Amino acid sequence: MFALGAFEYLSGVIVLKVLKHRLWNYTPEPFDLSGHTTPLYAMAWGALALLTVLAEWPLLHGRI
């Protein structure tokens, strides 16, 4: 979960610096990190990634 939250934060910072445009803004949310991410959304991305792996593992297990 930490890795996906860090990825969201870094990609938000890079897009803001390179394109001078903010694609998402979490500033109204509690505990936001410069408006780029929040712990709640980091946990949500982590849970979504875990569910994706659990759903796809049976399909890929025999093919890897």
Secondary structure by P-SEA (a helix, b strand, c coil): caaaaaaaaaaaaaaaaaccccccccccccccccccccaaaaaaaaaaaaaaaaaacccccccc
